[in-house]
């Protein structure tokens, strides 16, 4: 091998490993596995540098003698042992191998033996020796030293193969394949080094293995995130997932958070967040890391308090959603919102949507209005005041006794007036026109604004001058003028468009996108609430007959039309206040309130069967839709559970499956 090629190759290896180390450090991941990989990269870089110095000596590209070359050779083999055990420990951490203390001590025996061989070589030359003319000579037991170095690679390879053969999880198998790949590279190149002594083959294996780990980790973690999305896609129906994905375009990010299992499913996420989030951590830590990364330092504490999943259930009590404003390093002013998605038997949320909306443009205008009003009031400048009246954002100013001092046209129109001249009286008159969850608390909160200088933000709805219902956000601040008096300034921002988006988000979270009826989470939660209230009725479980055959024979489009037809027929056959839901796939359920008579129940169900039999779907070539239906009556004592009703209805529904060409029903009889 030529001196130039040797030097060039090792320079490339060192640069590549240094770039990998820098990229990996930029991910800012601080778990045990990442620390091991960082250590392996650092030792790899040092090893390649030693290899480079060895080559510079050997090819006489730097001043050296046989003693210097011999020293570099000893250091080379010591680092080779360190590299081997480094890769072994990284593999053990990567695949979560659990070793006893005895095994951990046993693992270090080859290192001790290797160091002992190097020490013995100093006087015997059994491994190698450097002649006076600086030629490298192989000793008779050099193979033993390489065996010590490759022991760790072989041990890791054997354990990985055993683990892979017993593993069924697809994601873990992908990780094991990454491990096998880099171990085979290390083993193969290590053996090759025996036969090509004067070549940086082992250094090349370190660079290639590091690249495999870096790329492999990124790829498998991405596959896992896609798999998580797929799980949600299958569970919540592909139509709901697509609808959420489409709606997510209006947001900076949107995630589904399972509060029970502490897991998160990404629907949309900005690219700059991914490097701060560890995918194997729980949802609570993932959302915390994301907000720590994006929120400006001044607002970090308050936004972390808002996204704390440990207190979220309590804060969402009796609310559909909660929101909080913060400033993002990347998007400017943003709105973080949690929306209730599913709940348990006592009404506590079990699954929520977390969305972040960009409100920077509107918020900046609001701040500009506040500053302009401050100048106008302090300087009594009529030009500024008139300009404020013409602004699109609503502004209201009152004194510390609650009497109106100023209101612009935009604010007046929000509350049903044509111009500001029609508004008079006190701030209380404005409050009376608001509908808000905090309406009863507002007078006391406003007093605290005047007295303590507290900043107040609340949301409300009202009827505007065109009698349209609008939703707005009010930011209330106290302003102390030069003369010492206090002015209360309220900036109003029309949030109707945002509210409509949130309402759509809520509807999507409760609706089966394909059929338009309630999805399982929404239908089950509402049924549980009715049962807890002691509402009596009939629970029906409905399953489409021959549905798999319809999909296989006529295609998924025909299958979708069949599901839509069943859902629409159920809606038409039961009353508007009955709870009709799609449980998933070809399974539906209905909770028909107040139906406790079997004869009446049979009449309603036969009406559903008759209407379904008249449905014509062209793709089915004349084949009629039929279903099997199991029904059970509630006890009405508040003790019924959804699981009990489902199980009972399911047990009798399958008694109807013997005849799939007609629709059949069966009732659960309490013994």
Number of C-alpha atoms within 10 A of each C-alpha: 11 9 15 12 12 18 18 11 18 25 15 14 22 23 13 17 22 17 11 18 20 13 12 18 14 11 14 13 15 10 9 12 18 18 15 18 23 18 17 23 25 15 18 26 23 16 24 26 18 20 25 23 21 24 23 19 20 22 18 13 13 12 8 15 16 18 13 16 23 21 12 20 20 17 17 20 20 17 20 22 23 18 24 20 23 21 25 21 19 22 25 17 16 17 18 10 13 10 11 8 9 8 10 11 10 10 17 12 12 19 20 12 14 20 18 12 20 20 13 13 18 14 9 13 19 17 20 20 21 19 14 10 8 19 12 18 13 15 14 11 14 16 14 15 21 19 15 21 25 21 20 25 24 18 13 22 21 13 14 20 15 10 15 18 10 9 13 9 9 12 14 16 17 19 19 20 15 20 24 19 15 24 24 16 19 26 20 15 18 23 17 14 17 16 9 11 13 15 21 23 20 23 27 20 22 28 24 18 21 21 16 17 17 17 12 19 16 12 14 17 17 13 15 18 15 14 15 16 18 16 13 19 16 15 15 21 20 16 17 22 22 14 16 21 15 12 18 21 12 15 17 17 19 26 21 24 24 19 21 10 11 16 18 26 21 17 21 19 16 11 7 12 16 14 15 19 21 19 16 11 13 16 23 17 17 21 22 20 18 18 22 18 18 19 23 17 12 10 15 19 13 13 20 17 13 20 20 14 19 11 11 18 19 12 13 17 14 10 12 14 19 16 15 15 20 22 21 21 12 12 14 17 19 22 18 20 21 23 23 23 25 23 21 16 17 10 15 17 23 19 23 26 22 23 24 22 19 20 18 17 11 15 16 13 15 21 12 12 19 20 11 15 24 19 13 18 19 13 12 12 12 11 10 17 19 12 14 23 22 13 16 17 20 25 26 23 24 19 19 17 13 19 16 21 17 19 23 24 23 25 28 23 19 27 23 18 18 17 16 16 11 10 21 14 11 15 19 13 15 16 16 11 16 18 15 16 13 13 15 10 10 16 15 9 17 21 15 15 19 22 12 10 17 15 14 16 14 15 20 19 20 20 18 20 15 12 12 11 12 18 23 22 17 20 18 23 21 24 21 15 13 10 7 8 10 18 22 24 23 22 21 22 23 22 19 15 12 15 14 13 16 17 15 14 20 18 16 21 27 23 23 26 21 18 20 16 22 25 25 22 22 22 23 26 22 20 23 22 20 18 24 17 13 16 18 21 22 23 25 28 27 25 24 21 21 15 18 14 11 20 15 11 13 14 14 13 11 18 22 16 17 26 21 16 18 27 23 16 19 24 18 13 18 19 13 10 9 16 22 26 28 29 23 15 15 19 17 24 27 22 29 23 21 14 17 17 11 14 10 11 19 15 11 16 21 16 17 19 24 13 15 22 17 10 16 15 16 10 16 17 9 10 14 16 26 22 26 26 27 26 30 26 27 24 15 17 12 16 12 18 15 15 11 13 21 17 14 21 25 22 17 21 24 15 16 19 20 10 13 15 14 16 24 21 22 20 22 16 10 7 3
